[in-house]
Amino acid sequence: MTRGRLMVLVLVVALALALAGYFGVRWWTGDSHRDQQFASTVNDMPGVTKTGRQDGRVYVGLDPDAAATDIAAVLTAIDERARDPEGEAGVATMGDARMFIFDGVDEDWAATVLLGLGSVHLPHAKDVDVPAKRGLPVNVEVDGSGSAIGAARRILRAASARPDLVRTGFDLRVTEPHYDFGSYGVVSLQDLQGTRVRSRLTELDRAAPLTRWHPALSFPKTGPSVSLLLPSGDDASTAVQQARSLLGAKADISYQIGRDGTRVTGDADPTRATRLIDELTSPHTTVIRLAGDLSRIVVTTSYAQLPGVLKTVDDAGVDVIDVRWDGGELDRPVDVARGALPTVERLRRLGYTTVWVSPTPYPANSPQRIGVSLLHRDAAGQEARVDPSSSTRLARAIRSLHWHGRAEVHVAVATGEGSFGNEQLEDHIFYSTAGGRATKGPHSHEVDIAVTRTWNKTARR
């Protein structure tokens, strides 16, 4: 071998050794090695049945017959790995249950709850998520074949047989796949501890016949609360009567007709409520919410249907209506809303839609809100051309609503054409009585002096 070839061979061998060393260090300090280190450590701990990796997380399978102290030790080890700057979150699994650990763990409490629920077989459960920390609910989602009440009963039956879990306590939330922000298909139970576990199980057993209506069921201190999902208004009387007989006189009962239909609160005479919903419902009118005692109704409609809607609601004996149309809204007693119709029409001829709504609870002591906004061209039609010289007529028209006390008045003024060819509007806000002068309130913005000057010109002297 020549001297040159020998040098080339030495360089190749040196490069190969360097690469092997580099990748060896990378393996020794990288995820693969850390996973193996963690697995070898945890696999030797009592209560561990297997370890693995899935979806970028380390999974640790646990034995449902293990001691609580052993499970707590494993959860602590997973938590320590998650807290390591170079570590990652881990998942403990037991039976159908799993626990994600990424930001601390109450190991003794978590071990007790995991042992209590990990041995429960839920045939229709998709996910059973046990929280790592006390204060969060156990979340269970059932599939389309299961029911929230059925799964909750099975869990409480198993929990009641474990004195350690009864002493420790937990919260529970079971949802069905069509769960919709608590309106139906959910059972929510808090403070399941001591005798409350058995009493809630008794109440769930009693409520089981309501399962076909996918109830949202909870038990606040004031008494049971249930919301039922009904396929049609024809079922309302039967469903409400059964709920009342099963849950007792203190139960708060409401129902929704269809998944996108009307929500009715209270159970006073469902026949009257459903009859009114049927009378109002049309291609242009939708009843969103209705108090069963007809104290309040929320409706969306068109401007053309507005007078008819108000008359129907008035004839039915409803107290307060919140009706919305073409950007306008009246949230007033029904007789006041009907009395405001001439002003609503007058403002519309000036090219404006009307808003008159009740005070909001937040912030406290907020006034009623009265406002006008320019109509969209397609809603206003050809006759609604806003003339800047009509500002005095506009102020007088707004005042003709004759509200009592001080109100937050909103006047939208066109300031030119926006970037998309639409009218640019600026909302001017001030406080005033129906006959008084404009004053600045806590929620007022800077108001164009021309707007307040016009408003004050029309004040009563």
Stockholm file with secondary structure:
# STOCKHOLM 1.0

chainA/1-461         MTRGRLMVLVLVVALALALAGYFGVRWWTGDSHRDQQFASTVNDMPGVTKTGRQDGRVYVGLDPDAAATDIAAVLTAIDERARDPEGEAGVATMGDARMFIFDGVDEDWAATVLLGLGSVHLPHAKDVDVPAKRGLPVNVEVDGSGSAIGAARRILRAASARPDLVRTGFDLRVTEPHYDFGSYGVVSLQDLQGTRVRSRLTELDRAAPLTRWHPALSFPKTGPSVSLLLPSGDDASTAVQQARSLLGAKADISYQIGRDGTRVTGDADPTRATRLIDELTSPHTTVIRLAGDLSRIVVTTSYAQLPGVLKTVDDAGVDVIDVRWDGGELDRPVDVARGALPTVERLRRLGYTTVWVSPTPYPANSPQRIGVSLLHRDAAGQEARVDPSSSTRLARAIRSLHWHGRAEVHVAVATGEGSFGNEQLEDHIFYSTAGGRATKGPHSHEVDIAVTRTWNKTARR
#=GR chainA/1-461 SS CCHHHHHHHHHHHHHHHHHHHHHHHHHHHSHHHHHHHHHHHHHTSTTEEEEEEETTEEEEEECTTSCHHHHHHHHHHHHHHHHSTTCCCEEEEETTEEEEESSCCCHHHHHHHHHHHHTCCCTTEEEEECCSSTTSCEEEEECTTCCHHHHHHHHHHHHHTCHHHHHHCEEEEEECTTCCTTSSSEEEEEEECTHHHHHHHHHHHHHGGGGGGCCEEECCTTCCEEEEEESSGGGHHHHHHHHHHHHCTTCEEEEEESTTSCEEESCSCHHHHHHHHHHHCBTTBEEEEEETTSSEEEEECCTTTHHHHHHHHHHHTCSEEEEEETTEEEEEEHHHHHHTHHHHHHHHHTTEEEEEECCCSSSTTCCEEEEEEECCHHHHCTTCCCCGGGHHHHHHHHHTTCCSSCEEEEEEEEEEECTTSSEEEEEEEEEECSSSCCBCCTTCCCCCHHHHHHHHHTSCC
#=GC SS_cons         CCHHHHHHHHHHHHHHHHHHHHHHHHHHHSHHHHHHHHHHHHHTSTTEEEEEEETTEEEEEECTTSCHHHHHHHHHHHHHHHHSTTCCCEEEEETTEEEEESSCCCHHHHHHHHHHHHTCCCTTEEEEECCSSTTSCEEEEECTTCCHHHHHHHHHHHHHTCHHHHHHCEEEEEECTTCCTTSSSEEEEEEECTHHHHHHHHHHHHHGGGGGGCCEEECCTTCCEEEEEESSGGGHHHHHHHHHHHHCTTCEEEEEESTTSCEEESCSCHHHHHHHHHHHCBTTBEEEEEETTSSEEEEECCTTTHHHHHHHHHHHTCSEEEEEETTEEEEEEHHHHHHTHHHHHHHHHTTEEEEEECCCSSSTTCCEEEEEEECCHHHHCTTCCCCGGGHHHHHHHHHTTCCSSCEEEEEEEEEEECTTSSEEEEEEEEEECSSSCCBCCTTCCCCCHHHHHHHHHTSCC
//
